[in-house]
Amino acid sequence: MADKANKYSDNVAGKYYVDNQCIDCDLCRETAPANFNRNSDGGYSFLSKQPGTAEEESQCKDAKEGCPVEAIGDDGE
């Protein structure tokens, strides 16, 4: 389960975030490409844009549920 205290500073403020458990597997970037990006220096994904449509919300939820290391959090903010 993602830990809000360990989220990357690259994440935009809001409901979804990626924490330091990310293994850079690319699943979230493939599932929700409008919302997740890669920090190539650090080798991890981060949330670059909170979902703005129902489709993006669904994609972010799918990315969270599919994350193999549970590095994507949803704190409801």
Secondary structure, DSSP 8 states (H G I E B T S, - for coil): ---GGGB-TTS-SSSEEEBTT----SHHHHHSTTTEEEETTTTEEEESS---SHHHHHHHHHHHHH-TT--EEE---
